[in-house]
Amino acid sequence: MASNLFDLVILGAGPGGYVAAIRASQLGLNVAIIEREHLGGICLNWGCIPTKAMLRSAEVFHLAKRAREFGLSAENISFDLSKIIARSRKIAGQLNQGVGHLLKKNKVTIFSGEAKLTDSSNISITTDGKNQNITAKNIILATGARARELPGMEADGKFVWTYKHALTPSKMPKKLLVIGSGAIGVEFASFYNTFGAKTTVVEVLDRILPVEDLEVSSFAIEQFTKQGMTIKTGAKVKKLDRKMDRVIVSIESKGVIEELAFDTVISAVGIVGNIEGLGLEKVGVETKANHVVTNEYCETNVVGIYAIGDLTGAPWLAHKASHEGTLVAEKIAGHSVQPINPIAIPGCTYSYPQIASVGLTEAQAKKAGYKINVGKFPFIGNGKAIALGEQDGFIKTVFDANSGQLLGAHMIGAEVTELIQGYVIGQVLETTEEDLIQTVFPHPTLSEMMHESVLDAYIRVIHY
C-alpha cells in the first residue's frame, strides 16, 4: 500500500477523532489522523478536563471553609489563582501526551497541520506553509466546534472572555457577568462565585439550564442564589459598552432596560461547528446552521465521508463524539452497528451542586403522550448524604405507567455525575421499574437514592 493511501483519514483529534482512529486501527484498518492544534481537541485541552480540574479546586476550597462542620480546624483559608490554573494546565498537558502515546501505540499515522478536502477521497495538508496530499478510502470529519460570539459582544480577552480566557485568567474577577446558563456558563459561574467573584448569570429563556427538568432548574436557582449569585432569567444583554476599567452592560427584562457595571463578562451562548476551510462546498457535503448534516449512522450525503461530534450539532458532548467515532470505525470495518439512541445520552454539569440527567424530562414525557409515574427522593433522606454533609439535592425518575419503561432520570446534588450511569445502563438494557425495584443497592451509599426514587414512583418509598 502506498504510504499516502489510507483506509481511513480523520480530520480532528478530539474525543471523537482519536477514539475513531484507535478503534479503526484495532480493527485492522490503516489509519491517519490530522490535527491542527492539540491532540485531544478542545475537550481535553480547553474544555471538559481543565474545567473539572478547576472545579475540583473550588470544591476543595468550599469544603475547607466548612471545616468546623466536620470537627476540623482550618484558619485563614486562601487560594492562589495562578497555582489553580497551573494545576489545570498541567493535567491537560499530561492527557494531551497520553493521547499521542495511545495513537502511536495503535500505529495511527499522525499529521500536524490544516486539512482540506480536494475531492471526496483526497486531502491536502498544510504544515508551516508546506503542502502534502494523502488519499483516503473513507474520511471522518471530526473538527469540533468553537464558541459562538454575538455581534457587539466579541471576546477581547480583557473585559469579555470566552471559555479559553476563563480557563487562563490573568485576574480574579470582582464583578462577573455570565451570559448564558447552559452547562458551560453555569460551571464557570460556579467556579468564580466560589472564589469570591460577585456573579450574575443572564439567561434569555425563562429558566436556567433549559435542557434540564423544570424541578432541577428551579432547585439549581435556589442553591445558586443561596451561594450569592444573582440569576436573571427572561433577560437579554442588549449592549456592552467597554470603558477604561469596566464594562457597562445593558440588560433588558420584561421590557425594562437596566445598566450594570462589571469588570469581566464571560460569553457562554453556545457553539458553532468548525466547517470553514475544509473544502466541504467543493466536495458537496451538506451543511446547515454551521453544522454538517448526517444520518443516524453519522454518514453525510457524500459516500465515504462521515461526520461526528460537535461538528454535527447538539448534544455537544464529548462522550457522544467518542461513541460516534467507535460506531463509524466499526461500520467502515464491516461490522454491524446500531445507531445511537439520543434519549440514552447522559448530560452532566459539574457545578456545585452537580447536575446530571438522561432521557425525557417530565414535561417532555407528557408532551410525547405518555401516561407517567414520577418518583422523587431527597438527599436529606439518605444516610450517606447526611454523613458527607451534602443534604441538598434530589433524584427524580420518570416511568411509562403502562410498560414500566424508564423514560428519564434527573438528579441534582453531590456526585450525581457519577450516579447517572446506572440509569443510562438501565435504559440501554430496557430495564423496567420491576427490575430496578428488585435490584439490591449497597448501603450506605448515595446510590440508594436511585432505588428509593424508583420505589417512590410506585408508592413504595421506604425512607421518606
C-alpha positions as CSV (number, residue, x, y, z in Angstrom):
1,M,0.0,0.0,0.0
2,A,1.3,3.4,-0.9
3,S,2.5,5.5,2.0
4,N,0.0,8.2,1.3
5,L,-3.0,5.9,0.8
6,F,-5.1,5.1,3.9
7,D,-8.3,3.1,4.6
8,L,-9.4,5.9,6.9
9,V,-8.3,9.5,7.4
10,I,-9.8,11.5,10.3
11,L,-9.8,15.3,10.4
12,G,-9.5,16.3,14.0
13,A,-8.0,14.5,17.0
14,G,-10.6,15.4,19.7
15,P,-12.5,12.8,21.7
16,G,-14.4,11.7,18.6
17,G,-11.5,11.7,16.2
18,Y,-8.8,10.0,18.3
19,V,-11.2,7.3,19.6
20,A,-12.3,6.6,16.0
21,A,-8.7,6.3,14.9
22,I,-7.8,3.9,17.7
23,R,-10.8,1.7,17.2
24,A,-10.3,1.6,13.4
25,S,-6.7,0.6,13.9
26,Q,-7.7,-2.2,16.3
27,L,-10.0,-3.5,13.5
28,G,-7.0,-3.7,11.1
29,L,-7.5,-0.5,9.1
30,N,-4.6,1.7,8.0
31,V,-5.5,5.0,9.7
32,A,-4.2,8.5,9.6
33,I,-5.4,11.5,11.7
34,I,-4.8,15.2,11.1
35,E,-4.8,17.8,13.9
36,R,-4.1,21.5,13.5
37,E,-3.6,22.3,17.2
38,H,-3.7,19.9,20.1
39,L,-4.2,16.1,20.3
40,G,-7.3,15.6,22.4
41,G,-9.1,18.6,21.0
42,I,-11.0,21.2,22.8
43,C,-12.4,18.8,25.4
44,L,-9.1,17.6,26.7
45,N,-7.1,20.8,26.3
46,W,-9.7,23.6,26.8
47,G,-12.9,22.1,27.9
48,C,-14.0,19.1,29.9
49,I,-10.8,18.2,31.6
50,P,-9.2,21.5,32.6
51,T,-12.6,22.9,33.8
52,K,-13.1,19.9,36.0
53,A,-9.6,20.4,37.5
54,M,-10.5,24.0,38.3
55,L,-13.9,23.0,39.7
56,R,-12.2,20.4,41.9
57,S,-10.1,23.2,43.4
58,A,-13.3,25.2,44.0
59,E,-14.8,22.1,45.7
60,V,-11.9,21.6,48.0
61,F,-11.9,25.4,48.8
62,H,-15.6,25.2,49.6
63,L,-15.1,22.2,51.9
64,A,-12.1,23.8,53.6
65,K,-14.2,26.8,54.5
66,R,-16.7,24.3,56.1
67,A,-14.0,22.6,58.2
68,R,-15.7,23.3,61.5
69,E,-18.8,21.3,60.5
70,F,-16.6,18.2,60.3
71,G,-14.8,18.9,63.6
72,L,-11.7,20.3,61.9
73,S,-9.8,23.5,62.3
74,A,-8.6,25.3,59.2
75,E,-7.9,29.0,59.7
76,N,-7.4,31.8,57.1
77,I,-8.3,29.7,54.1
78,S,-7.0,31.4,50.9
79,F,-6.2,30.5,47.3
80,D,-3.6,31.2,44.7
81,L,-5.3,31.6,41.3
82,S,-2.1,31.1,39.3
83,K,-1.5,27.8,41.0
84,I,-5.1,26.6,40.4
85,I,-4.6,27.4,36.7
86,A,-1.2,25.8,36.6
87,R,-2.6,22.6,38.0
88,S,-5.4,22.6,35.5
89,R,-3.0,23.2,32.6
90,K,-0.6,20.5,33.8
91,I,-3.4,18.0,33.9
92,A,-4.5,18.9,30.3
93,G,-0.9,18.6,29.2
94,Q,-0.5,15.2,30.8
95,L,-3.6,13.9,29.0
96,N,-2.6,15.5,25.7
97,Q,0.7,13.5,25.8
98,G,-1.4,10.4,26.7
99,V,-3.5,10.7,23.6
100,G,-0.3,11.0,21.5
101,H,1.0,7.8,23.1
102,L,-2.2,5.9,22.5
103,L,-2.3,6.9,18.8
104,K,1.3,5.8,18.3
105,K,0.8,2.6,20.3
106,N,-2.1,1.8,17.9
107,K,0.0,2.6,14.8
108,V,-2.1,5.6,13.8
109,T,-0.2,8.0,11.5
110,I,-0.4,11.5,12.8
111,F,-0.2,14.6,10.6
112,S,0.0,18.1,12.1
113,G,-1.5,20.8,10.0
114,E,-4.6,22.3,8.3
115,A,-6.6,19.7,6.3
116,K,-8.8,20.4,3.3
117,L,-10.7,18.1,1.1
118,T,-9.7,18.5,-2.6
119,D,-12.3,15.8,-3.6
120,S,-14.2,13.0,-1.9
121,S,-11.1,10.9,-1.3
122,N,-8.1,13.3,-1.3
123,I,-6.9,15.6,1.4
124,S,-4.4,18.4,1.3
125,I,-2.4,19.1,4.5
126,T,-0.7,22.4,5.0
127,T,2.0,22.5,7.7
128,D,4.2,25.5,8.1
129,G,3.4,26.7,4.6
130,K,4.2,23.4,3.0
131,N,1.6,21.1,1.4
132,Q,1.3,17.4,1.1
133,N,-1.5,15.2,-0.2
134,I,-2.9,12.0,1.1
135,T,-5.7,9.7,-0.2
136,A,-8.4,8.0,1.8
137,K,-10.9,5.3,1.1
138,N,-13.0,6.8,3.9
139,I,-13.0,10.1,5.7
140,I,-14.3,11.2,9.1
141,L,-14.9,14.9,9.7
142,A,-14.3,15.5,13.5
143,T,-13.2,19.1,13.6
144,G,-15.4,20.1,16.5
145,A,-16.8,23.5,17.3
146,R,-15.9,26.8,18.8
147,A,-17.6,29.4,21.0
148,R,-20.4,31.4,19.4
149,E,-19.8,35.2,19.5
150,L,-22.7,37.6,19.4
151,P,-22.4,40.8,17.4
152,G,-21.0,43.6,19.6
153,M,-20.1,41.2,22.3
154,E,-16.9,39.7,20.7
155,A,-14.3,38.5,23.1
156,D,-11.3,40.7,23.7
157,G,-9.5,38.8,26.5
158,K,-9.6,41.8,28.8
159,F,-13.2,42.5,29.6
160,V,-15.1,39.9,27.6
161,W,-13.9,36.3,27.8
162,T,-14.7,33.0,26.0
163,Y,-14.0,29.7,27.7
164,K,-10.3,29.8,26.8
165,H,-9.9,33.2,28.6
166,A,-11.9,31.9,31.5
167,L,-9.5,28.9,31.8
168,T,-6.4,31.0,31.9
169,P,-7.5,34.2,33.6
170,S,-5.0,37.0,34.3
171,K,-7.1,38.1,37.3
172,M,-9.9,37.0,39.6
173,P,-13.0,39.0,38.6
174,K,-14.6,41.1,41.2
175,K,-17.9,41.6,39.4
176,L,-18.6,38.9,36.9
177,L,-21.4,38.6,34.3
178,V,-22.0,35.2,32.7
179,I,-24.2,35.4,29.6
180,G,-25.9,32.0,29.0
181,S,-26.9,29.4,31.6
182,G,-26.1,26.1,29.9
183,A,-23.6,23.7,31.3
184,I,-20.5,25.8,30.3
185,G,-22.0,29.1,31.7
186,V,-23.1,27.5,35.0
187,E,-19.8,25.8,35.6
188,F,-17.8,29.0,35.2
189,A,-20.3,30.9,37.3
190,S,-20.0,28.2,40.0
191,F,-16.2,28.3,39.9
192,Y,-15.7,32.1,40.1
193,N,-18.5,32.6,42.5
194,T,-17.0,30.1,44.9
195,F,-13.7,32.1,44.9
196,G,-15.5,35.3,45.7
197,A,-16.5,36.9,42.4
198,K,-19.8,38.7,42.7
199,T,-21.5,36.7,40.0
200,T,-24.6,37.5,37.8
201,V,-26.0,35.0,35.3
202,V,-28.2,36.2,32.5
203,E,-30.4,33.7,30.6
204,V,-32.7,34.8,27.7
205,L,-35.1,31.8,28.3
206,D,-37.4,31.7,31.3
207,R,-35.2,29.4,33.4
208,I,-31.5,28.4,33.7
209,L,-30.3,25.1,32.5
210,P,-33.1,24.9,30.0
211,V,-32.4,21.4,28.8
212,E,-32.9,20.0,32.3
213,D,-36.1,19.0,34.1
214,L,-38.0,22.0,35.4
215,E,-37.7,20.9,39.0
216,V,-33.9,20.6,38.6
217,S,-33.7,24.1,37.1
218,S,-35.8,25.6,39.9
219,F,-33.7,23.8,42.6
220,A,-30.5,25.0,41.0
221,I,-31.7,28.6,41.1
222,E,-32.4,28.2,44.8
223,Q,-29.0,26.8,45.5
224,F,-27.0,29.3,43.4
225,T,-28.9,32.2,44.9
226,K,-28.1,30.9,48.4
227,Q,-24.5,30.9,47.3
228,G,-24.7,34.6,46.5
229,M,-25.3,34.5,42.7
230,T,-27.7,36.8,41.0
231,I,-29.8,35.0,38.4
232,K,-31.7,36.9,35.7
233,T,-34.0,34.8,33.5
234,G,-36.1,36.0,30.7
235,A,-33.4,38.6,30.2
236,K,-31.3,39.7,27.3
237,V,-28.0,41.6,27.0
238,K,-28.7,44.4,24.6
239,K,-25.3,46.1,24.6
240,L,-21.8,46.2,26.0
241,D,-20.1,49.5,26.5
242,R,-16.4,48.9,27.2
243,K,-14.8,51.6,29.4
244,M,-11.3,52.0,30.6
245,D,-11.7,49.8,33.7
246,R,-15.2,48.2,33.4
247,V,-18.0,47.2,31.1
248,I,-21.4,48.8,31.2
249,V,-23.9,46.2,30.3
250,S,-27.5,47.0,29.2
251,I,-29.8,44.2,30.2
252,E,-33.5,44.0,29.1
253,S,-36.0,42.2,31.2
254,K,-39.8,42.4,30.8
255,G,-39.4,45.5,28.7
256,V,-37.2,47.3,31.2
257,I,-33.6,48.0,30.5
258,E,-31.1,48.4,33.3
259,E,-27.4,49.3,33.1
260,L,-25.0,47.4,35.3
261,A,-21.2,47.6,35.6
262,F,-18.9,44.6,35.5
263,D,-15.2,44.1,35.3
264,T,-15.5,40.8,33.5
265,V,-18.0,39.2,31.1
266,I,-18.0,35.5,30.1
267,S,-19.9,34.8,27.0
268,A,-21.3,31.2,27.0
269,V,-24.1,31.5,24.4
270,G,-23.5,28.2,22.5
271,I,-21.1,26.9,19.9
272,V,-20.8,26.7,16.1
273,G,-19.3,23.9,14.1
274,N,-15.8,24.3,12.5
275,I,-17.0,23.8,8.9
276,E,-14.9,26.6,7.3
277,G,-11.9,25.9,5.2
278,L,-12.4,22.2,4.9
279,G,-13.4,22.2,1.3
280,L,-16.9,20.9,2.1
281,E,-18.6,23.1,-0.5
282,K,-16.3,21.8,-3.3
283,V,-17.0,18.2,-2.4
284,G,-20.7,18.9,-1.9
285,V,-21.1,17.9,1.8
286,E,-24.4,19.3,3.1
287,T,-24.3,21.7,6.0
288,K,-27.0,23.5,7.9
289,A,-26.8,26.2,10.6
290,N,-23.0,25.9,10.8
291,H,-23.1,22.2,11.3
292,V,-22.6,19.1,9.0
293,V,-25.8,17.2,8.2
294,T,-25.6,13.4,8.9
295,N,-28.0,10.5,9.2
296,E,-28.2,8.1,12.2
297,Y,-25.1,6.3,11.1
298,C,-23.1,9.6,11.0
299,E,-23.0,9.4,7.2
300,T,-23.0,12.7,5.2
301,N,-24.7,13.0,1.8
302,V,-21.3,12.1,0.2
303,V,-20.5,8.4,0.1
304,G,-17.4,7.5,2.2
305,I,-17.5,10.8,4.2
306,Y,-18.7,10.7,7.7
307,A,-19.0,13.4,10.4
308,I,-19.1,13.0,14.2
309,G,-19.2,15.0,17.4
310,D,-19.8,18.7,17.9
311,L,-19.5,19.3,14.2
312,T,-22.9,17.7,13.7
313,G,-24.8,19.7,16.3
314,A,-26.4,19.0,19.6
315,P,-26.0,17.5,22.0
316,W,-22.5,18.9,22.2
317,L,-21.0,16.2,24.4
318,A,-17.5,14.5,24.3
319,H,-18.9,11.1,25.2
320,K,-21.4,11.3,22.3
321,A,-18.5,12.1,19.9
322,S,-16.4,9.2,21.2
323,H,-19.3,6.8,20.8
324,E,-20.0,8.0,17.3
325,G,-16.3,7.6,16.5
326,T,-16.4,4.0,17.5
327,L,-19.7,3.4,15.6
328,V,-18.2,4.8,12.4
329,A,-14.9,2.9,12.7
330,E,-16.8,-0.4,13.2
331,K,-19.2,0.4,10.3
332,I,-16.3,1.1,7.9
333,A,-14.6,-2.1,9.0
334,G,-17.8,-4.0,8.0
335,H,-19.3,-4.7,11.4
336,S,-23.0,-4.5,12.2
337,V,-23.7,-1.4,14.2
338,Q,-26.7,0.2,16.0
339,P,-27.4,3.9,15.8
340,I,-27.0,5.9,19.0
341,N,-30.3,6.3,20.9
342,P,-30.3,10.1,21.6
343,I,-32.6,9.5,24.6
344,A,-29.9,7.4,26.3
345,I,-27.1,10.0,26.1
346,P,-26.5,11.4,29.6
347,G,-25.7,15.1,30.3
348,C,-23.6,16.3,33.2
349,T,-23.0,19.7,34.7
350,Y,-20.1,20.0,37.3
351,S,-21.3,23.0,39.2
352,Y,-22.0,23.0,42.9
353,P,-24.3,21.2,43.3
354,Q,-23.7,18.8,40.4
355,I,-26.5,18.1,37.9
356,A,-27.0,15.0,35.7
357,S,-29.8,13.6,33.6
358,V,-30.7,11.1,30.9
359,G,-33.8,10.6,28.8
360,L,-37.1,12.6,28.8
361,T,-38.0,15.2,31.4
362,E,-41.4,15.0,33.0
363,A,-42.7,17.7,30.6
364,Q,-41.3,16.0,27.5
365,A,-42.8,12.7,28.5
366,K,-46.2,14.2,28.9
367,K,-45.9,16.1,25.6
368,A,-45.0,12.8,23.9
369,G,-48.3,11.4,25.1
370,Y,-47.0,9.0,27.8
371,K,-49.1,8.3,30.9
372,I,-46.3,8.5,33.5
373,N,-45.3,7.6,37.1
374,V,-42.9,10.0,38.7
375,G,-40.7,9.2,41.7
376,K,-38.5,11.6,43.7
377,F,-36.2,11.2,46.6
378,P,-34.3,13.9,48.5
379,F,-30.7,13.8,49.7
380,I,-31.9,14.7,53.2
381,G,-33.4,11.2,53.4
382,N,-30.1,9.4,52.7
383,G,-27.7,8.4,55.4
384,K,-24.5,8.7,53.3
385,A,-25.5,12.2,52.1
386,I,-26.0,13.3,55.6
387,A,-22.7,11.8,56.7
388,L,-21.0,13.6,53.8
389,G,-22.6,16.9,54.8
390,E,-24.3,17.1,51.4
391,Q,-28.0,17.2,52.3
392,D,-29.2,19.4,49.4
393,G,-30.5,17.7,46.3
394,F,-32.8,15.1,44.9
395,I,-33.2,12.3,42.4
396,K,-36.2,12.1,40.1
397,T,-37.3,9.3,37.8
398,V,-40.0,9.2,35.1
399,F,-41.6,5.9,34.0
400,D,-44.1,4.9,31.4
401,A,-47.1,3.9,33.6
402,N,-48.2,1.2,31.2
403,S,-45.0,-0.6,30.4
404,G,-42.8,0.3,33.3
405,Q,-40.1,1.6,30.9
406,L,-37.7,4.1,32.4
407,L,-38.2,7.2,30.3
408,G,-35.9,9.6,32.2
409,A,-33.9,10.3,35.3
410,H,-32.8,13.7,36.7
411,M,-30.5,14.5,39.6
412,I,-29.1,17.4,41.4
413,G,-26.7,17.1,44.3
414,A,-23.3,15.7,45.4
415,E,-21.7,13.2,43.0
416,V,-24.7,12.8,40.8
417,T,-22.5,12.9,37.7
418,E,-21.1,9.5,38.9
419,L,-24.6,8.1,39.7
420,I,-26.4,8.8,36.4
421,Q,-24.7,6.0,34.5
422,G,-26.7,3.5,36.5
423,Y,-29.9,4.7,34.9
424,V,-28.2,5.0,31.5
425,I,-27.3,1.3,31.6
426,G,-30.9,0.6,32.7
427,Q,-32.2,2.4,29.6
428,V,-29.9,0.6,27.2
429,L,-30.9,-2.7,28.7
430,E,-34.6,-1.7,28.5
431,T,-34.9,-2.1,32.3
432,T,-38.4,-1.8,33.8
433,E,-39.4,-0.5,37.2
434,E,-39.7,-4.1,38.5
435,D,-36.0,-4.8,37.5
436,L,-34.9,-1.7,39.4
437,I,-37.1,-2.4,42.4
438,Q,-35.6,-5.9,42.7
439,T,-32.0,-4.7,42.4
440,V,-30.1,-4.7,45.7
441,F,-28.3,-1.4,46.2
442,P,-25.3,-1.2,48.7
443,H,-25.6,0.6,52.0
444,P,-24.6,3.2,52.9
445,T,-24.3,4.8,49.5
446,L,-25.7,7.7,47.6
447,S,-26.9,5.2,45.0
448,E,-29.6,4.0,47.4
449,M,-31.5,7.2,46.5
450,M,-31.7,5.9,43.0
451,H,-33.6,2.9,44.3
452,E,-35.8,5.0,46.6
453,S,-36.7,7.3,43.7
454,V,-38.0,4.3,41.7
455,L,-39.8,3.0,44.8
456,D,-41.5,6.4,45.2
457,A,-42.7,6.3,41.6
458,Y,-44.7,3.2,42.6
459,I,-45.7,4.4,46.1
460,R,-43.3,2.1,47.8
461,V,-40.7,4.5,49.2
462,I,-39.2,3.5,52.5
463,H,-37.1,6.2,53.9
464,Y,-39.0,9.4,53.3
